[in-house]
Each structure stands twice: as C-alpha cells, then as structure tokens.
Amino acid sequence: MTLNQLTYFQKIAQLEHFRLAANELNISQPSLSRSMDTLENELGIPLFEKNGRNITLTKYGKMFLEHVDRILEEVRTAEQKMYHLTQEGGHIDIAYVSPLANHYIPHTVRTFLNLPENKKVTFSFSQAHTIDLIRGLKNDMYDVVFGAYVEDQPSVQFTPILHQEMLLITSLNHPLANEKEVPFQVLQDYPVIGYDRDSGLGLYTHKLYRKHQIQPDIVIDCPDEYSIAALVAEDFGIALVADVDTIRDAKIAKIPVAGEELIHTVYMAHMKDKYMIPATNRFVKFIKKDSGLT
C-alpha cells in the first residue's frame, strides 16, 4: 500500500467516477484502475461497486475511506509543519544553566525575535546542569544549549559567548566588606556558600579551590547567584560568584580577588554534523554576532 494509492482511492471516492478521477489526478484511467485493483488485492476486500457509469463505495470501502481521510489529513499536517520549519518560521529547543535565566536568555531571545525575519519563530526553554544539557543535545532534545565547556565531546561545537569575572561577595556588615581586594585564600577562613557541585560554576570553583590548595568550609550548595547572594546578604557565609546581573542589586559587598584575574566562560553548544533548520542557523549566527564573534 502506497501513499499514491490512498490519494487515488480518496479522489475516486469523492468523484465516484474513474475517468473524472484520472483526469484530476493527471494519470491514465487504465493506470488508475490497475492501482485500485492492486489495492483491493492487498486488502483482500472489494472497495468499489459499479453503478451504471459511476461507481460507489462498498460498505468496506466506506470504512476504509474513514481511515484514509485521517491518514491523508495527518500527512498534510506534517507537510505544513515541515514547510513552516524550513521557511520564515520554525521552532527552536534551547536549554541553559540557571544563572542565564534571569537576563541573558530572555533578553537575547527577545532581541532575536524582534528582527523581522524571525517573527514566526517559536522557542521552548529548559534549564539543567551542563552535563545534562550536553546529554540532551546529543539525544536531540535540544537544538542549542548554553553552559560550561565539556571536554572530550568531539561531536559538539562549543563557542565562547560570555566571559564572567569572579568576585568575592560578603554581607554589608562582614569584616571583609570594606576591603578593596582580598587574597583568594580568605575563602578558607569563613563559611562559604557554594554552587551546586555538578553545575558548570560548581566544577569551576572547586577546580580553583584545588589550584589554590584550600578546602573551604562549604555550608550549602545553591543553584544560582540569586540564591547564593540571598544567603550571603543574611551573613550565612561568603561566596565566590560570577559577576552577573542577578547580584547587582543585592545588598552585598562585592570584592575583587587580589593578584589574579578569575574569568568563567559561558559557551553556546550545538551538534557539529547534524542538520539545523534555517531558524536555528539564524539563531546561532545571531548569538555569535551578538557576542562579537563575527
């Protein structure tokens, strides 16, 4: 059974006439008849009966037509969706680490959608740790993800898009609050509010702790800077965080780390060798341009 046979059958059922159906389908009447004979043989049941020069559907032909109508409607819907994906519209599944949720992702996507050529594009949004983002990317759950760099991923294209300075933050009445800068080692002198250990920034900060040979007293792990800053503001501990929009209005002291520049890089990632619809291609190029990479 082929899609052509179903289309032919539906047209014959509508017109109740082989010759008229053949004319509309732009095929010869003998070819149409042979196609229907083959279909009836495959199904093992008669679909038509003659009524003078016209034909009518048998009881079983009517039952079959109900299914054919649904099948062909689904095919037309699928064609329309695929057309939408390859033209001005399209749907993009993106995912990102939670620190980007407050400003970067909403602002960037809205700016992209405000461009005339992207008015019909739609998005789905998800949040997860970087490891889960890459797993979802490779399993076709996401088209583009934003998070930390992950080593040993040859099938994934990573593009740096943001460079975030790392700062020490304290409550406003903390002993360090008025310092112009502090050494990295002060993190071992006070309770520390940390990032989730499996997050990109959690992995990055723990790498820094090992580099500086310290073992801070981490009293709690948090998913993002907003949660960390809220606890720091109430003097539950100090923290090493990325300088992002989320903490800029928090009632905390922000202190540079002395003697070194600590920079955390955020990456955009997508699969290297998988097809991307035009909308996704435009989005990737937009991110690169917005990041000053093109």
C-alpha angles and dihedrals in degrees: 000000000000136000089245091056091052091049091049092048092050092050093049090049090052096048099030088215130095097207095049090046091050090052093051092045091048095231132113119271093237090053090050092049092049090050091053092045088054091048092051090049091051092049093042092223136090115254100181139041126192121251105182107293090341130068131220132200120260119231087266092046089057091051090049092049091059090059093042092052090053093045094050092045089054089049091052091048090050091049091051092049092049090048090051091051094053098043131054093312130056139143124252124197110206131176132186146172115275097250088068094054098081100061119338100063099039092045095044095047092046091050089050092049092050090066110099095236091056101049093110097045117111130199140207117206129208135169128211144134116287095255090055090046092057092045090052091046091054091047093053094249090121135031097200131011135190123211145088127331115268120203125227096030103126094166093056125081112216119195121184110232108161135033113200123194114225116229137182112240128196138168116276092252096045118122090245096047096100097044116118090214137350135206117254091243093071086081088078093054099064139035110277131216106212142189122259104283094232094051123097093249091043091056091044096051092046089051088054091050090054092046090054092042096236133131108205121202099250107195098181141001119226132193098229148003093267092061093042094049092049091056093042091051089058091050099249089135145309126272146201106226143162114264098245135153092261094071100038095092096036118116095246140109116250115206129183118233110246125239101012143053111238111198127176115199124212118207137203111220135192136157115279102216104027123104115257121198116240093260092055091047090052091049093051091049090047092054091049092049092045089052092051094250097123 
